[in-house]
Amino acid sequence: MTEPKQLTPLTQAERQQLIDHATAVAKHSYSPYSHFRVGAALLLEDGATITGCNVENCSYRLTSCAEQAAIARAVSERGPKIRLRAVAVANLNGAASMPCGACRQTLSEFGGDATPIFYPGDGGTPEETTLGALLPHAFRLEHLETADKSS
């Protein structure tokens, strides 16, 4: 996978708007078991903002994270060639809420190491990192292509 083209860094207003979208969609969370209401907002390279929230299931394992819900919605609405410019995660619980391991891998399918990730840290304090910092050495399509060539 190649890194996405170099984009202008987000302005503070763009960051805040993305976080606001994530917070707003968290209100739609279906979380009757954990009561941990999470929302995610994806800013795509084409300028579109796509949101998703967590959807729990009584079997627990079938729960969908907000980031994965947003990715599924983005692909459904915009097609499989979406590319992430930035991601924001929010929750209504005032707790730390960075993407989990499965979400990091899912986001890496559509974003590069430099993709900024905004999330609440300890006590809900705003934090910022990159996808590469959250998931160094991510497993990506190019690894499969290399494996095919060696056969």
N, CA, C and O atoms as a GROMACS GRO file, in nm:
protein
  604
    1MET      N    1   0.084  -0.117   0.000
    1MET     CA    2   0.000   0.000   0.000
    1MET      C    3   0.088   0.123   0.000
    1MET      O    4   0.187   0.129   0.074
    2THR      N    5   0.055   0.217  -0.079
    2THR     CA    6   0.129   0.342  -0.080
    2THR      C    7   0.064   0.439   0.017
    2THR      O    8  -0.056   0.434   0.043
    3GLU      N    9   0.147   0.526   0.069
    3GLU     CA   10   0.095   0.630   0.158
    3GLU      C   11   0.001   0.720   0.080
    3GLU      O   12   0.022   0.741  -0.040
    4PRO      N   13  -0.104   0.774   0.145
    4PRO     CA   14  -0.191   0.865   0.074
    4PRO      C   15  -0.114   0.989   0.033
    4PRO      O   16  -0.011   1.023   0.092
    5LYS      N   17  -0.165   1.056  -0.070
    5LYS     CA   18  -0.098   1.179  -0.114
    5LYS      C   19  -0.092   1.277   0.003
    5LYS      O   20  -0.176   1.274   0.093
    6GLN      N   21   0.008   1.362   0.001
    6GLN     CA   22   0.028   1.458   0.109
    6GLN      C   23  -0.087   1.558   0.109
    6GLN      O   24  -0.111   1.624   0.008
    7LEU      N   25  -0.154   1.570   0.218
    7LEU     CA   26  -0.265   1.664   0.230
    7LEU      C   27  -0.229   1.774   0.327
    7LEU      O   28  -0.141   1.758   0.413
    8THR      N   29  -0.296   1.884   0.313
    8THR     CA   30  -0.278   1.994   0.406
    8THR      C   31  -0.323   1.948   0.544
    8THR      O   32  -0.429   1.887   0.557
    9PRO      N   33  -0.244   1.977   0.648
    9PRO     CA   34  -0.287   1.938   0.784
    9PRO      C   35  -0.423   2.000   0.818
    9PRO      O   36  -0.458   2.108   0.768
   10LEU      N   37  -0.497   1.933   0.901
   10LEU     CA   38  -0.627   1.984   0.942
   10LEU      C   39  -0.610   2.111   1.025
   10LEU      O   40  -0.517   2.123   1.104
   11THR      N   41  -0.701   2.203   1.005
   11THR     CA   42  -0.704   2.321   1.089
   11THR      C   43  -0.766   2.283   1.222
   11THR      O   44  -0.828   2.177   1.234
   12GLN      N   45  -0.751   2.367   1.321
   12GLN     CA   46  -0.813   2.342   1.452
   12GLN      C   47  -0.965   2.333   1.437
   12GLN      O   48  -1.029   2.252   1.504
   13ALA      N   49  -1.022   2.415   1.350
   13ALA     CA   50  -1.167   2.412   1.327
   13ALA      C   51  -1.210   2.280   1.264
   13ALA      O   52  -1.313   2.224   1.300
   14GLU      N   53  -1.130   2.229   1.168
   14GLU     CA   54  -1.163   2.101   1.105
   14GLU      C   55  -1.153   1.987   1.206
   14GLU      O   56  -1.237   1.897   1.207
   15ARG      N   57  -1.051   1.991   1.290
   15ARG     CA   58  -1.037   1.889   1.395
   15ARG      C   59  -1.158   1.891   1.487
   15ARG      O   60  -1.216   1.786   1.517
   16GLN      N   61  -1.194   2.010   1.531
   16GLN     CA   62  -1.307   2.022   1.624
   16GLN      C   63  -1.436   1.975   1.560
   16GLN      O   64  -1.518   1.910   1.625
   17GLN      N   65  -1.456   2.008   1.434
   17GLN     CA   66  -1.577   1.965   1.363
   17GLN      C   67  -1.581   1.812   1.355
   17GLN      O   68  -1.687   1.752   1.372
   18LEU      N   69  -1.467   1.748   1.329
   18LEU     CA   70  -1.463   1.602   1.322
   18LEU      C   71  -1.494   1.541   1.458
   18LEU      O   72  -1.568   1.443   1.466
   19ILE      N   73  -1.437   1.598   1.564
   19ILE     CA   74  -1.465   1.550   1.700
   19ILE      C   75  -1.613   1.572   1.734
   19ILE      O   76  -1.675   1.486   1.797
   20ASP      N   77  -1.669   1.685   1.693
   20ASP     CA   78  -1.811   1.712   1.717
   20ASP      C   79  -1.901   1.611   1.648
   20ASP      O   80  -2.002   1.568   1.703
   21HIS      N   81  -1.864   1.572   1.524
   21HIS     CA   82  -1.941   1.469   1.452
   21HIS      C   83  -1.935   1.336   1.528
   21HIS      O   84  -2.036   1.267   1.541
   22ALA      N   85  -1.817   1.301   1.576
   22ALA     CA   86  -1.802   1.175   1.651
   22ALA      C   87  -1.884   1.178   1.780
   22ALA      O   88  -1.947   1.079   1.816
   23THR      N   89  -1.883   1.291   1.848
   23THR     CA   90  -1.959   1.304   1.973
   23THR      C   91  -2.109   1.296   1.945
   23THR      O   92  -2.183   1.231   2.019
   24ALA      N   93  -2.153   1.362   1.840
   24ALA     CA   94  -2.297   1.361   1.806
   24ALA      C   95  -2.346   1.221   1.772
   24ALA      O   96  -2.453   1.181   1.816
   25VAL      N   97  -2.268   1.146   1.694
   25VAL     CA   98  -2.313   1.013   1.655
   25VAL      C   99  -2.307   0.916   1.773
   25VAL      O  100  -2.380   0.816   1.773
   26ALA      N  101  -2.223   0.942   1.872
   26ALA     CA  102  -2.218   0.856   1.992
   26ALA      C  103  -2.354   0.852   2.061
   26ALA      O  104  -2.386   0.755   2.129
   27LYS      N  105  -2.433   0.956   2.045
   27LYS     CA  106  -2.567   0.960   2.105
   27LYS      C  107  -2.659   0.853   2.046
   27LYS      O  108  -2.760   0.819   2.106
   28HIS      N  109  -2.623   0.801   1.928
   28HIS     CA  110  -2.704   0.696   1.864
   28HIS      C  111  -2.655   0.556   1.899
   28HIS      O  112  -2.713   0.457   1.853
   29SER      N  113  -2.551   0.546   1.980
   29SER     CA  114  -2.493   0.417   2.018
   29SER      C  115  -2.600   0.323   2.074
   29SER      O  116  -2.689   0.364   2.149
   30TYR      N  117  -2.587   0.196   2.037
   30TYR     CA  118  -2.669   0.092   2.097
   30TYR      C  119  -2.576   0.017   2.192
   30TYR      O  120  -2.502  -0.072   2.150
   31SER      N  121  -2.581   0.054   2.319
   31SER     CA  122  -2.488  -0.003   2.417
   31SER      C  123  -2.559  -0.036   2.549
   31SER      O  124  -2.523   0.018   2.654
   32PRO      N  125  -2.662  -0.124   2.544
   32PRO     CA  126  -2.737  -0.155   2.665
   32PRO      C  127  -2.661  -0.239   2.767
   32PRO      O  128  -2.705  -0.252   2.881
   33TYR      N  129  -2.547  -0.297   2.728
   33TYR     CA  130  -2.473  -0.385   2.818
   33TYR      C  131  -2.360  -0.312   2.888
   33TYR      O  132  -2.348  -0.318   3.010
   34SER      N  133  -2.276  -0.244   2.812
   34SER     CA  134  -2.163  -0.173   2.871
   34SER      C  135  -2.197  -0.029   2.906
   34SER      O  136  -2.134   0.032   2.993
   35HIS      N  137  -2.297   0.027   2.838
   35HIS     CA  138  -2.332   0.168   2.852
   35HIS      C  139  -2.216   0.258   2.812
   35HIS      O  140  -2.210   0.374   2.853
   36PHE      N  141  -2.123   0.206   2.733
   36PHE     CA  142  -2.008   0.282   2.684
   36PHE      C  143  -2.042   0.328   2.543
   36PHE      O  144  -2.031   0.251   2.447
   37ARG      N  145  -2.084   0.452   2.532
   37ARG     CA  146  -2.138   0.507   2.407
   37ARG      C  147  -2.027   0.574   2.327
   37ARG      O  148  -1.975   0.678   2.367
   38VAL      N  149  -1.993   0.512   2.213
   38VAL     CA  150  -1.880   0.558   2.133
   38VAL      C  151  -1.927   0.598   1.993
   38VAL      O  152  -2.014   0.534   1.935
   39GLY      N  153  -1.868   0.704   1.942
   39GLY     CA  154  -1.890   0.747   1.805
   39GLY      C  155  -1.758   0.768   1.736
   39GLY      O  156  -1.657   0.798   1.800
   40ALA      N  157  -1.758   0.752   1.604
   40ALA     CA  158  -1.638   0.776   1.524
   40ALA      C  159  -1.677   0.857   1.402
   40ALA      O  160  -1.786   0.840   1.347
   41ALA      N  161  -1.589   0.945   1.362
   41ALA     CA  162  -1.608   1.024   1.240
   41ALA      C  163  -1.482   1.010   1.156
   41ALA      O  164  -1.371   1.028   1.204
   42LEU      N  165  -1.502   0.979   1.029
   42LEU     CA  166  -1.392   0.964   0.934
   42LEU      C  167  -1.397   1.083   0.839
   42LEU      O  168  -1.502   1.113   0.782
   43LEU      N  169  -1.285   1.149   0.822
   43LEU     CA  170  -1.272   1.250   0.717
   43LEU      C  171  -1.200   1.182   0.603
   43LEU      O  172  -1.084   1.142   0.617
   44LEU      N  173  -1.267   1.169   0.490
   44LEU     CA  174  -1.208   1.103   0.376
   44LEU      C  175  -1.128   1.203   0.293
   44LEU      O  176  -1.149   1.324   0.303
   45GLU      N  177  -1.037   1.151   0.212
   45GLU     CA  178  -0.955   1.238   0.128
   45GLU      C  179  -1.039   1.321   0.032
   45GLU      O  180  -0.998   1.429  -0.009
   46ASP      N  181  -1.158   1.270  -0.006
   46ASP     CA  182  -1.243   1.346  -0.098
   46ASP      C  183  -1.324   1.455  -0.027
   46ASP      O  184  -1.403   1.524  -0.090
   47GLY      N  185  -1.304   1.470   0.105
   47GLY     CA  186  -1.370   1.575   0.182
   47GLY      C  187  -1.496   1.531   0.254
   47GLY      O  188  -1.549   1.605   0.338
   48ALA      N  189  -1.545   1.411   0.224
   48ALA     CA  190  -1.667   1.361   0.290
   48ALA      C  191  -1.636   1.324   0.435
   48ALA      O  192  -1.527   1.279   0.468
   49THR      N  193  -1.735   1.343   0.520
   49THR     CA  194  -1.728   1.298   0.659
   49THR      C  195  -1.832   1.188   0.677
   49THR      O  196  -1.949   1.208   0.647
   50ILE      N  197  -1.789   1.074   0.726
   50ILE     CA  198  -1.875   0.958   0.748
   50ILE      C  199  -1.866   0.921   0.895
   50ILE      O  200  -1.757   0.919   0.953
   51THR      N  201  -1.980   0.891   0.955
   51THR     CA  202  -1.983   0.859   1.098
   51THR      C  203  -2.034   0.718   1.122
   51THR      O  204  -2.096   0.656   1.036
   52GLY      N  205  -2.007   0.670   1.242
   52GLY     CA  206  -2.059   0.541   1.286
   52GLY      C  207  -2.054   0.536   1.438
   52GLY      O  208  -1.977   0.609   1.501
   53CYS      N  209  -2.135   0.450   1.497
   53CYS     CA  210  -2.136   0.434   1.642
   53CYS      C  211  -2.128   0.286   1.676
   53CYS      O  212  -2.151   0.200   1.591
   54ASN      N  213  -2.094   0.258   1.802
   54ASN     CA  214  -2.086   0.118   1.842
   54ASN      C  215  -2.227   0.058   1.853
   54ASN      O  216  -2.323   0.126   1.890
   55VAL      N  217  -2.235  -0.071   1.820
   55VAL     CA  218  -2.360  -0.145   1.826
   55VAL      C  219  -2.330  -0.275   1.900
   55VAL      O  220  -2.264  -0.364   1.846
   56GLU      N  221  -2.378  -0.285   2.022
   56GLU     CA  222  -2.351  -0.404   2.103
   56GLU      C  223  -2.448  -0.516   2.070
   56GLU      O  224  -2.552  -0.496   2.007
   57ASN      N  225  -2.411  -0.635   2.115
   57ASN     CA  226  -2.492  -0.753   2.096
   57ASN      C  227  -2.482  -0.834   2.224
   57ASN      O  228  -2.376  -0.838   2.287
   58CYS      N  229  -2.591  -0.901   2.263
   58CYS     CA  230  -2.590  -0.974   2.389
   58CYS      C  231  -2.488  -1.089   2.390
   58CYS      O  232  -2.455  -1.140   2.496
   59SER      N  233  -2.439  -1.129   2.274
   59SER     CA  234  -2.334  -1.231   2.272
   59SER      C  235  -2.195  -1.169   2.290
   59SER      O  236  -2.096  -1.241   2.291
   60TYR      N  237  -2.188  -1.039   2.305
   60TYR     CA  238  -2.065  -0.961   2.325
   60TYR      C  239  -1.968  -0.970   2.208
   60TYR      O  240  -1.928  -0.866   2.154
   61ARG      N  241  -1.929  -1.087   2.167
   61ARG     CA  242  -1.830  -1.100   2.059
   61ARG      C  243  -1.879  -1.039   1.929
   61ARG      O  244  -1.797  -0.998   1.847
   62LEU      N  245  -2.007  -1.031   1.909
   62LEU     CA  246  -2.061  -0.977   1.784
   62LEU      C  247  -2.080  -0.826   1.788
   62LEU      O  248  -2.138  -0.768   1.696
   63THR      N  249  -2.033  -0.762   1.892
   63THR     CA  250  -2.041  -0.617   1.903
   63THR      C  251  -1.958  -0.552   1.793
   63THR      O  252  -1.848  -0.599   1.761
   64SER      N  253  -2.010  -0.444   1.736
   64SER     CA  254  -1.937  -0.367   1.634
   64SER      C  255  -1.889  -0.237   1.696
   64SER      O  256  -1.966  -0.164   1.758
   65CYS      N  257  -1.762  -0.210   1.678
   65CYS     CA  258  -1.705  -0.084   1.727
   65CYS      C  259  -1.747   0.031   1.636
   65CYS      O  260  -1.782   0.009   1.520
   66ALA      N  261  -1.743   0.151   1.689
   66ALA     CA  262  -1.781   0.270   1.613
   66ALA      C  263  -1.693   0.288   1.489
   66ALA      O  264  -1.744   0.321   1.382
   67GLU      N  265  -1.563   0.267   1.503
   67GLU     CA  266  -1.472   0.286   1.390
   67GLU      C  267  -1.503   0.187   1.278
   67GLU      O  268  -1.502   0.224   1.161
   68GLN      N  269  -1.532   0.062   1.315
   68GLN     CA  270  -1.564  -0.037   1.213
   68GLN      C  271  -1.699  -0.008   1.148
   68GLN      O  272  -1.717  -0.031   1.029
   69ALA      N  273  -1.793   0.041   1.228
   69ALA     CA  274  -1.923   0.080   1.171
   69ALA      C  275  -1.907   0.195   1.072
   69ALA      O  276  -1.971   0.196   0.967
   70ALA      N  277  -1.822   0.291   1.106
   70ALA     CA  278  -1.799   0.404   1.016
   70ALA      C  279  -1.730   0.360   0.887
   70ALA      O  280  -1.766   0.405   0.779
   71ILE      N  281  -1.631   0.271   0.899
   71ILE     CA  282  -1.563   0.219   0.780
   71ILE      C  283  -1.662   0.145   0.691
   71ILE      O  284  -1.664   0.166   0.570
   72ALA      N  285  -1.743   0.057   0.750
   72ALA     CA  286  -1.842  -0.018   0.672
   72ALA      C  287  -1.938   0.077   0.601
   72ALA      O  288  -1.973   0.056   0.485
   73ARG      N  289  -1.981   0.180   0.670
   73ARG     CA  290  -2.071   0.278   0.610
   73ARG      C  291  -2.001   0.354   0.497
   73ARG      O  292  -2.059   0.377   0.391
   74ALA      N  293  -1.877   0.393   0.519
   74ALA     CA  294  -1.802   0.467   0.417
   74ALA      C  295  -1.785   0.384   0.290
   74ALA      O  296  -1.803   0.434   0.180
   75VAL      N  297  -1.749   0.257   0.307
   75VAL     CA  298  -1.733   0.170   0.190
   75VAL      C  299  -1.868   0.149   0.122
   75VAL      O  300  -1.876   0.150  -0.001
   76SER      N  301  -1.973   0.130   0.200
   76SER     CA  302  -2.106   0.111   0.143
   76SER      C  303  -2.153   0.231   0.063
   76SER      O  304  -2.213   0.217  -0.043
   77GLU      N  305  -2.124   0.351   0.115
   77GLU     CA  306  -2.172   0.473   0.051
   77GLU      C  307  -2.078   0.527  -0.056
   77GLU      O  308  -2.124   0.586  -0.154
   78ARG      N  309  -1.946   0.507  -0.040
   78ARG     CA  310  -1.849   0.573  -0.128
   78ARG      C  311  -1.768   0.476  -0.212
   78ARG      O  312  -1.700   0.518  -0.306
   79GLY      N  313  -1.774   0.346  -0.181
   79GLY     CA  314  -1.700   0.247  -0.259
   79GLY      C  315  -1.572   0.202  -0.190
   79GLY      O  316  -1.531   0.260  -0.090
   80PRO      N  317  -1.509   0.098  -0.245
   80PRO     CA  318  -1.394   0.037  -0.181
   80PRO      C  319  -1.263   0.115  -0.192
   80PRO      O  320  -1.163   0.074  -0.133
   81LYS      N  321  -1.261   0.223  -0.264
   81LYS     CA  322  -1.136   0.298  -0.282
   81LYS      C  323  -1.125   0.417  -0.186
   81LYS      O  324  -1.043   0.506  -0.208
   82ILE      N  325  -1.206   0.419  -0.081
   82ILE     CA  326  -1.197   0.529   0.014
   82ILE      C  327  -1.058   0.535   0.075
   82ILE      O  328  -0.992   0.433   0.090
   83ARG      N  329  -1.015   0.655   0.108
   83ARG     CA  330  -0.888   0.675   0.177
   83ARG      C  331  -0.913   0.773   0.291
   83ARG      O  332  -0.983   0.872   0.274
   84LEU      N  333  -0.856   0.743   0.406
   84LEU     CA  334  -0.875   0.826   0.524
   84LEU      C  335  -0.780   0.945   0.526
   84LEU      O  336  -0.661   0.932   0.498
   85ARG      N  337  -0.835   1.060   0.558
   85ARG     CA  338  -0.752   1.178   0.582
   85ARG      C  339  -0.731   1.195   0.732
   85ARG      O  340  -0.623   1.234   0.776
   86ALA      N  341  -0.836   1.166   0.812
   86ALA     CA  342  -0.828   1.178   0.958
   86ALA      C  343  -0.942   1.100   1.020
   86ALA      O  344  -1.043   1.072   0.954
   87VAL      N  345  -0.926   1.064   1.148
   87VAL     CA  346  -1.027   0.990   1.222
   87VAL      C  347  -1.042   1.054   1.360
   87VAL      O  348  -0.944   1.091   1.423
   88ALA      N  349  -1.167   1.067   1.405
   88ALA     CA  350  -1.194   1.113   1.541
   88ALA      C  351  -1.281   1.010   1.611
   88ALA      O  352  -1.375   0.957   1.552
   89VAL      N  353  -1.250   0.984   1.736
   89VAL     CA  354  -1.328   0.893   1.820
   89VAL      C  355  -1.371   0.972   1.943
   89VAL      O  356  -1.293   1.050   1.998
   90ALA      N  357  -1.495   0.952   1.985
   90ALA     CA  358  -1.547   1.020   2.104
   90ALA      C  359  -1.636   0.924   2.181
   90ALA      O  360  -1.687   0.827   2.125
   91ASN      N  361  -1.653   0.952   2.309
   91ASN     CA  362  -1.751   0.876   2.386
   91ASN      C  363  -1.822   0.971   2.481
   91ASN      O  364  -1.775   1.081   2.509
   92LEU      N  365  -1.934   0.926   2.530
   92LEU     CA  366  -2.016   1.008   2.619
   92LEU      C  367  -1.993   0.973   2.765
   92LEU      O  368  -2.071   1.012   2.852
   93ASN      N  369  -1.886   0.900   2.793
   93ASN     CA  370  -1.858   0.853   2.927
   93ASN      C  371  -1.743   0.926   2.995
   93ASN      O  372  -1.711   0.898   3.111
   94GLY      N  373  -1.679   1.020   2.925
   94GLY     CA  374  -1.568   1.094   2.982
   94GLY      C  375  -1.447   1.007   3.011
   94GLY      O  376  -1.366   1.039   3.098
   95ALA      N  377  -1.433   0.897   2.938
   95ALA     CA  378  -1.324   0.802   2.961
   95ALA      C  379  -1.230   0.799   2.841
   95ALA      O  380  -1.264   0.848   2.733
   96ALA      N  381  -1.113   0.742   2.861
   96ALA     CA  382  -1.021   0.721   2.749
   96ALA      C  383  -1.086   0.629   2.647
   96ALA      O  384  -1.157   0.535   2.682
   97SER      N  385  -1.062   0.657   2.520
   97SER     CA  386  -1.128   0.578   2.416
   97SER      C  387  -1.049   0.587   2.285
   97SER      O  388  -1.096   0.648   2.189
   98MET      N  389  -0.932   0.527   2.283
   98MET     CA  390  -0.858   0.519   2.158
   98MET      C  391  -0.904   0.395   2.084
   98MET      O  392  -0.960   0.304   2.146
   99PRO      N  393  -0.883   0.387   1.953
   99PRO     CA  394  -0.926   0.268   1.879
   99PRO      C  395  -0.863   0.140   1.935
   99PRO      O  396  -0.745   0.138   1.969
  100CYS      N  397  -0.944   0.035   1.943
  100CYS     CA  398  -0.894  -0.095   1.990
  100CYS      C  399  -0.806  -0.157   1.882
  100CYS      O  400  -0.794  -0.103   1.772
  101GLY      N  401  -0.744  -0.267   1.912
  101GLY     CA  402  -0.654  -0.333   1.817
  101GLY      C  403  -0.722  -0.370   1.686
  101GLY      O  404  -0.666  -0.348   1.579
  102ALA      N  405  -0.842  -0.427   1.694
  102ALA     CA  406  -0.913  -0.465   1.572
  102ALA      C  407  -0.946  -0.342   1.488
  102ALA      O  408  -0.938  -0.346   1.365
  103CYS      N  409  -0.984  -0.233   1.553
  103CYS     CA  410  -1.015  -0.110   1.480
  103CYS      C  411  -0.890  -0.050   1.418
  103CYS      O  412  -0.896   0.005   1.308
  104ARG      N  413  -0.779  -0.059   1.486
  104ARG     CA  414  -0.653  -0.008   1.431
  104ARG      C  415  -0.620  -0.081   1.301
  104ARG      O  416  -0.581  -0.019   1.202
  105GLN      N  417  -0.637  -0.213   1.302
  105GLN     CA  418  -0.611  -0.290   1.181
  105GLN      C  419  -0.710  -0.254   1.071
  105GLN      O  420  -0.671  -0.241   0.955
  106THR      N  421  -0.837  -0.238   1.106
  106THR     CA  422  -0.938  -0.200   1.007
  106THR      C  423  -0.908  -0.063   0.948
  106THR      O  424  -0.917  -0.044   0.827
  107LEU      N  425  -0.872   0.033   1.032
  107LEU     CA  426  -0.839   0.168   0.984
  107LEU      C  427  -0.716   0.164   0.894
  107LEU      O  428  -0.708   0.239   0.797
  108SER      N  429  -0.620   0.076   0.925
  108SER     CA  430  -0.497   0.070   0.845
  108SER      C  431  -0.524   0.019   0.704
  108SER      O  432  -0.441   0.038   0.614
  109GLU      N  433  -0.636  -0.046   0.683
  109GLU     CA  434  -0.673  -0.092   0.549
  109GLU      C  435  -0.701   0.026   0.456
  109GLU      O  436  -0.686   0.016   0.335
  110PHE      N  437  -0.742   0.139   0.515
  110PHE     CA  438  -0.784   0.254   0.436
  110PHE      C  439  -0.704   0.381   0.466
  110PHE      O  440  -0.728   0.485   0.404
  111GLY      N  441  -0.611   0.374   0.559
  111GLY     CA  442  -0.531   0.490   0.594
  111GLY      C  443  -0.385   0.454   0.603
  111GLY      O  444  -0.348   0.338   0.618
  112GLY      N  445  -0.301   0.555   0.594
  112GLY     CA  446  -0.157   0.535   0.603
  112GLY      C  447  -0.106   0.563   0.743
  112GLY      O  448  -0.181   0.605   0.831
  113ASP      N  449   0.021   0.539   0.761
  113ASP     CA  450   0.083   0.560   0.892
  113ASP      C  451   0.068   0.704   0.941
  113ASP      O  452   0.062   0.727   1.062
  114ALA      N  453   0.062   0.801   0.850
  114ALA     CA  454   0.055   0.943   0.889
  114ALA      C  455  -0.088   0.991   0.916
  114ALA      O  456  -0.107   1.107   0.953
  115THR      N  457  -0.187   0.905   0.898
  115THR     CA  458  -0.326   0.946   0.922
  115THR      C  459  -0.345   0.988   1.067
  115THR      O  460  -0.320   0.908   1.157
  116PRO      N  461  -0.388   1.113   1.092
  116PRO     CA  462  -0.408   1.156   1.230
  116PRO      C  463  -0.531   1.093   1.294
  116PRO      O  464  -0.635   1.075   1.229
  117ILE      N  465  -0.518   1.058   1.420
  117ILE     CA  466  -0.626   1.000   1.499
  117ILE      C  467  -0.646   1.089   1.621
  117ILE      O  468  -0.552   1.113   1.697
  118PHE      N  469  -0.768   1.138   1.640
  118PHE     CA  470  -0.805   1.221   1.755
  118PHE      C  471  -0.895   1.138   1.845
  118PHE      O  472  -0.989   1.075   1.797
  119TYR      N  473  -0.866   1.137   1.974
  119TYR     CA  474  -0.943   1.053   2.066
  119TYR      C  475  -0.933   1.110   2.207
  119TYR      O  476  -0.840   1.185   2.237
  120PRO      N  477  -1.027   1.073   2.295
  120PRO     CA  478  -1.015   1.115   2.434
  120PRO      C  479  -0.916   1.025   2.508
  120PRO      O  480  -0.924   0.903   2.501
  121GLY      N  481  -0.824   1.088   2.580
  121GLY     CA  482  -0.729   1.014   2.663
  121GLY      C  483  -0.782   1.002   2.804
  121GLY      O  484  -0.903   1.012   2.826
  122ASP      N  485  -0.694   0.981   2.898
  122ASP     CA  486  -0.734   0.967   3.038
  122ASP      C  487  -0.818   1.087   3.082
  122ASP      O  488  -0.782   1.202   3.057
  123GLY      N  489  -0.931   1.058   3.146
  123GLY     CA  490  -1.021   1.162   3.193
  123GLY      C  491  -1.090   1.238   3.081
  123GLY      O  492  -1.147   1.344   3.106
  124GLY      N  493  -1.085   1.186   2.959
  124GLY     CA  494  -1.149   1.252   2.846
  124GLY      C  495  -1.065   1.363   2.785
  124GLY      O  496  -1.113   1.434   2.696
  125THR      N  497  -0.941   1.380   2.830
  125THR     CA  498  -0.854   1.484   2.776
  125THR      C  499  -0.827   1.458   2.628
  125THR      O  500  -0.791   1.346   2.592
  126PRO      N  501  -0.842   1.558   2.541
  126PRO     CA  502  -0.817   1.536   2.398
  126PRO      C  503  -0.673   1.493   2.371
  126PRO      O  504  -0.578   1.553   2.423
  127GLU      N  505  -0.658   1.390   2.291
  127GLU     CA  506  -0.528   1.338   2.251
  127GLU      C  507  -0.523   1.330   2.099
  127GLU      O  508  -0.626   1.324   2.032
  128GLU      N  509  -0.403   1.329   2.047
  128GLU     CA  510  -0.382   1.315   1.903
  128GLU      C  511  -0.261   1.227   1.880
  128GLU      O  512  -0.159   1.241   1.948
  129THR      N  513  -0.271   1.136   1.785
  129THR     CA  514  -0.160   1.052   1.745
  129THR      C  515  -0.176   1.021   1.598
  129THR      O  516  -0.258   1.082   1.530
  130THR      N  517  -0.099   0.927   1.549
  130THR     CA  518  -0.114   0.883   1.410
  130THR      C  519  -0.147   0.734   1.409
  130THR      O  520  -0.124   0.663   1.506
  131LEU      N  521  -0.199   0.691   1.298
  131LEU     CA  522  -0.230   0.549   1.283
  131LEU      C  523  -0.103   0.465   1.295
  131LEU      O  524  -0.106   0.356   1.353
  132GLY      N  525   0.007   0.514   1.240
  132GLY     CA  526   0.133   0.441   1.249
  132GLY      C  527   0.184   0.427   1.391
  132GLY      O  528   0.244   0.326   1.426
  133ALA      N  529   0.159   0.528   1.474
  133ALA     CA  530   0.200   0.521   1.615
  133ALA      C  531   0.111   0.422   1.691
  133ALA      O  532   0.158   0.353   1.782
  134LEU      N  533  -0.018   0.417   1.655
  134LEU     CA  534  -0.109   0.323   1.721
  134LEU      C  535  -0.086   0.179   1.677
  134LEU      O  536  -0.103   0.086   1.756
  135LEU      N  537  -0.046   0.162   1.551
  135LEU     CA  538  -0.027   0.027   1.498
  135LEU      C  539   0.099   0.023   1.412
  135LEU      O  540   0.092   0.021   1.290
  136PRO      N  541   0.216   0.023   1.479
  136PRO     CA  542   0.339   0.016   1.400
  136PRO      C  543   0.349  -0.118   1.328
  136PRO      O  544   0.305  -0.220   1.380
  137HIS      N  545   0.405  -0.116   1.211
  137HIS     CA  546   0.425  -0.238   1.133
  137HIS      C  547   0.292  -0.307   1.101
  137HIS      O  548   0.281  -0.429   1.110
  138ALA      N  549   0.192  -0.229   1.065
  138ALA     CA  550   0.060  -0.285   1.033
  138ALA      C  551   0.069  -0.386   0.920
  138ALA      O  552   0.149  -0.370   0.828
  139PHE      N  553  -0.012  -0.489   0.926
  139PHE     CA  554  -0.021  -0.587   0.819
  139PHE      C  555  -0.111  -0.528   0.712
  139PHE      O  556  -0.226  -0.493   0.738
  140ARG      N  557  -0.058  -0.516   0.591
  140ARG     CA  558  -0.131  -0.450   0.483
  140ARG      C  559  -0.127  -0.534   0.356
  140ARG      O  560  -0.057  -0.635   0.348
  141LEU      N  561  -0.204  -0.491   0.259
  141LEU     CA  562  -0.219  -0.561   0.132
  141LEU      C  563  -0.084  -0.593   0.067
  141LEU      O  564  -0.067  -0.701   0.010
  142GLU      N  565   0.010  -0.502   0.076
  142GLU     CA  566   0.141  -0.526   0.012
  142GLU      C  567   0.210  -0.650   0.067
  142GLU      O  568   0.289  -0.713  -0.003
  143HIS      N  569   0.180  -0.687   0.192
  143HIS     CA  570   0.238  -0.809   0.248
  143HIS      C  571   0.182  -0.933   0.178
  143HIS      O  572   0.254  -1.030   0.155
  144LEU      N  573   0.054  -0.930   0.146
  144LEU     CA  574  -0.006  -1.041   0.073
  144LEU      C  575   0.047  -1.048  -0.069
  144LEU      O  576   0.074  -1.157  -0.121
  145GLU      N  577   0.064  -0.931  -0.132
  145GLU     CA  578   0.118  -0.928  -0.269
  145GLU      C  579   0.260  -0.983  -0.272
  145GLU      O  580   0.296  -1.053  -0.367
  146THR      N  581   0.341  -0.952  -0.172
  146THR     CA  582   0.476  -1.004  -0.163
  146THR      C  583   0.473  -1.156  -0.146
  146THR      O  584   0.553  -1.228  -0.206
  147ALA      N  585   0.381  -1.205  -0.064
  147ALA     CA  586   0.369  -1.349  -0.041
  147ALA      C  587   0.331  -1.420  -0.172
  147ALA      O  588   0.382  -1.529  -0.199
  148ASP      N  589   0.242  -1.360  -0.252
  148ASP     CA  590   0.203  -1.420  -0.379
  148ASP      C  591   0.322  -1.430  -0.476
  148ASP      O  592   0.333  -1.527  -0.550
  149LYS      N  593   0.409  -1.331  -0.475
  149LYS     CA  594   0.522  -1.327  -0.566
  149LYS      C  595   0.628  -1.430  -0.529
  149LYS      O  596   0.703  -1.476  -0.616
  150SER      N  597   0.635  -1.468  -0.402
  150SER     CA  598   0.737  -1.562  -0.359
  150SER      C  599   0.696  -1.707  -0.381
  150SER      O  600   0.776  -1.798  -0.362
  151SER      N  601   0.573  -1.729  -0.420
  151SER     CA  602   0.524  -1.867  -0.440
  151SER      C  603   0.567  -1.923  -0.573
  151SER      O  604   0.535  -2.037  -0.606
   0.00000   0.00000   0.00000
